[in-house]
Amino acid sequence: MSKDKKKITKSMILRSVASSTAIETGATVKTIEKRLKANKLKYESLSLAI
């Protein structure tokens, strides 16, 4: 295993959530990702537990 760890970004998490939601709902990843980004301000005070 490599000692170099890849930094996980918010963008990567957003893409992951969008793709798993797309699989479950049948919507496109692009559509869900756009909706998540639009709601970003609504949840700005929350932080991700990483």
PECOR-V71029 format. One record per residue. N is the residue number from 1. PHI is phi in whole degrees, -180 to 180 (NA if undefined). D_FIRST is the distance of its C-alpha to the first C-alpha in Angstrom with 1 decimal. Layout:
n=(N;N)
phi=(PHI;PHI)
d_first=(D_FIRST;D_FIRST)
//
This chain:
n=(1;2;3;4;5;6;7;8;9;10;11;12;13;14;15;16;17;18;19;20;21;22;23;24;25;26;27;28;29;30;31;32;33;34;35;36;37;38;39;40;41;42;43;44;45;46;47;48;49;50)
phi=(NA;-74;-78;-78;-99;-81;-72;-89;-103;-62;-63;-66;-67;-59;-64;-65;-64;-63;-71;-70;-67;-63;-63;-74;-101;86;-80;-82;-61;-60;-64;-68;-62;-63;-66;-65;-67;-67;-89;-58;-66;-62;-116;-60;-77;-89;-119;-82;-88;-114)
d_first=(0.0;3.8;6.5;8.8;9.7;12.3;15.6;17.3;20.9;24.1;24.6;21.4;22.6;26.0;24.9;23.0;26.2;28.4;26.7;26.6;30.2;31.2;30.1;32.2;35.2;35.4;35.7;33.9;30.7;32.6;35.5;33.6;31.5;34.9;36.3;33.5;33.9;37.6;37.4;35.2;38.2;39.3;36.2;35.6;36.2;33.3;29.8;26.6;24.8;21.2)
//
